[in-house]
Amino acid sequence: MLMTEQATGHHPQPRPRNGAQPATTVEHVTGAQSLIRSLEEVGADTVFGIPGGAILPAYDPMMDSKRVRHVLVRHEQGAGHAATGYAQATGRVGVCMATSGPGATNLVTPIADAHMDSVPLVAITGQVASKAIGTDAFQEADICGITMPITKHNFLVTKAEDIPRTIAEAFHIASTGRPGPVLVDIAKDALQAKTTFSWPPVTDLPGYRPVTKPHAKQIREAAKLITGAKRPVLYVGGGVLKAGATAELKVLAELTGAPVTTTLMALGAFPDSHPLHVGMPGMHGAVTAVTALQKADLIVALGARFDDRVTGKLDSFAPYAKIVHADIDPAEIGKNRTADVPIVGDAREVIADLVQAVQAEYSEGHKGDYTAWWSDLNRWRETYPLGYDLPEDGSLSPQQVIQRIGELAPEDTIFAAGVGQHQMWAAHFINYERPATWLNSGGAGTMGYAVPAAMGAKAGQPDRPVWAIDGDGCFQMTNQELVTCALNNIPIKVAIINNGALGMVRQWQTLFYNQRYSNTVLHSGPDDVNPQARGTRIPDFVKLSEAMGCVALRCEDPADLDKVIEQANAINDRPVVVDFIVHEDAQVWPMVAAGTSNDEVMAARGVRPDFGDGEDD
């Protein structure tokens, strides 16, 4: 059997056109059988999908596979997000499958989501027969054209003999360099045609040569800046997790003593409890993290991309800082902020080399003194810690619910969040001490991500508990995948943070639209029988979840909170859904209003931090 990325931990290398050739296995098969055999050989063990006419030939041989498990989802969007959750939790390539036309277009959102968050994903779609392409045939859509801007690469396969090579190349492209989604669109007649299957195939990817080893001169320049700085910050992005570089990061941080801030996509890359960790930066980041970047004289960006949620108003971001920017993707360097020292390379290689270069600087007597910097950082940390107020009416606080879920969950629990207020609270009030414990839709901000992503994570890591932290708005987009979980022995746990509204949009309406709540209220209608009831009651999430084969609980009283969470934690043979009815006016703080400078960060509503004098001298 071919040793794969999944089996060895290394990326599969394309077989060269010249040189020694490994032994091959040749079989006479259909294109569809060739597809399934190819998936087996690249190490795919789980495929999330739904059959339909154009992809149907592939589903017949899948029944006979002993190595590929197919999970029949209820919507193609669920298949895509499940594949993403699987990839984020396991580090392997996630695989989803759909038919042509609407089946393929339903994958567009999760493909875009994976593209924004650099998730290794292979999406396989059926296409109408090759002679019908371009004729507006039944269920035809140009999915390659549609997804070209949101895939790392895509393929249209019209010949059966091209299937093994294409699958090998797709997995290689998805998993190497900056990871990302790859689409493989296969015409129905290519799946039906007779061909020969041989493995490994001859692959040919001219021009695709990701740079992984950083330039030694740039590393030395970065080390000099680190040891010469007075107010450095290690700005850590999701690329550090993708590169498996968390151990190296810890060594670098402890060697230098520089503060570490981890983005929303990087939570768990550095332990939240570590004294060098100053929190998450960004629009809703910790005051200390946001301010550290603003007042830094050096930012060392590792696998991060200076996106707008971190920088705020770009021309006022970190005005005193020199920039060291290390990224596997050269297109990111200088895209938003000019780098004084650009470094192209794999984060693991970059950080390991930086450690050696900093040690060399130390050996020559060059060592930074960050005493005054830490005096400022610790004062901000003590003065403006993360926190929340309990509702005066005695109702459940959403922050308290999420915090207690985190505190009562087993140590190796994976948390997947939807998008909105609950996402930010889950980022703030659950501690992430190690990688692959936090999954979310960062770049695209996709509502409906949590339930299918949690499903994919649990399918890939069946021995680890998985909690989906969802909102009542997000939950109504993809909750049908609970049926998939119930029927496929995927016992995830779902916390619905039910405030009866599209919470984050409602918060913006409160702050910026004079409390005019246009179309954000979810809990009432013209014939509402109980307009005073808190939270969304139509649908009744308990009844709905029970109808989908789940254990369903509801919690409205803070006195019952721990008991209900512990009850959910004790059930491991079926999916569990807990409807937490929480106060609707809770807001996410700190906050930097969209389009404003990070200097205008608000610690809480009406509370502008006072940093005193002299920090930015």
Disulfide bonds with the S-S distance in Angstrom:
none
